[in-house]
Amino acid sequence: MGLFDKMRKQMLKVIEWEDSSKDTIVYRYPLTDRSEIMNSSTLVVRPSQIALFVHKGQICDVFAPGTYTLSTENIPIITKLLSLPTDFDSPIKAEVYYVNTKQMSGIKWGTSNPIMMRDRDFGTIRLRAFGVFSFKVENAKKFMEEMFGTNEIYRVDDVCEHAKPMVLQAFTDAVAESKISALDLAANYREFSDTIVESSVDDFAKFGLKLCSLVIENISLPKEVEEALDERSKLGILDDKMGTYTQYQAANAMRDAAQNPNGNNMAGMGVGISAGMAVGGMFGQALNGINPAQNKESNLGTGGTDELKECPECHNKINKSMKFCPECGAKQPLAKFCHNCGYKLTESTKFCPECGEKL
């Protein structure tokens, strides 16, 4: 191979980037120290790409999607800087950068720390949220100047270091300014998303970017608050339905007793039968919709020990509400009260000992 043939191989004929990745934003075309661009070289810019020529750190010419045969007409800024002849016979040295302008989607975002918020129902609370968003390069030249620099390659993760804080800031502002109760946040996910996208236009435009869409997947409260809400919901369901709840609890207790592993033991069985007889009435009342606590007075007439009195004939302890003694059948004296002062009197009293009123 002659010297002339070797030099010809150093002159670039076709410049293109076949992007096979899914996360590359900027790609610098590999040029060696001896590689040069000369007249009639072909520049290929594929759809969703922008090509930029950089000379000595300065962005010169920008190419939209298409195929170009390079000449002084296509690279006017570099031509002016280098004072090239009109026929572009001399080769030039320049860096070629490709910027990917397609939409990068499915990027996850979330709150690393809870967001403090004042809620009208719960007071001061902390919120966590997460979701996905998508963005793209809107202005390739500004993106190169403000964010990329002169790296060889720039990926989605590199952009997200700047994009995610802007998304979180816009989310925090949207939720706080809405003054919507935490219980109503789920009904406004779409409205929050639209507000965040609209409010982020200027912040992203400063870097040549555009926030295309944002999805809020979930906004959650602290675990303690969620548990309190669950209890509150449970009480709301059980409100005015305590009879049903008591029946449910009684049925569960009877089921657990039936599954007692000591049931095969005769002593345990005897204890179980005795306990069952003692609580059987309570379970039966519960299953019939009767609250055992409200049935206290009914126990007084069946041997209960509350509110007792002594029969004046046989001195047997009987319930105060009984009119006849169940032991001797004697009629029980009824208590009466003074119609003037309300003092409790015996049946034979003729004058009230408290106020002297004649009865």
Disulfide bonds with the S-S distance in Angstrom:
none
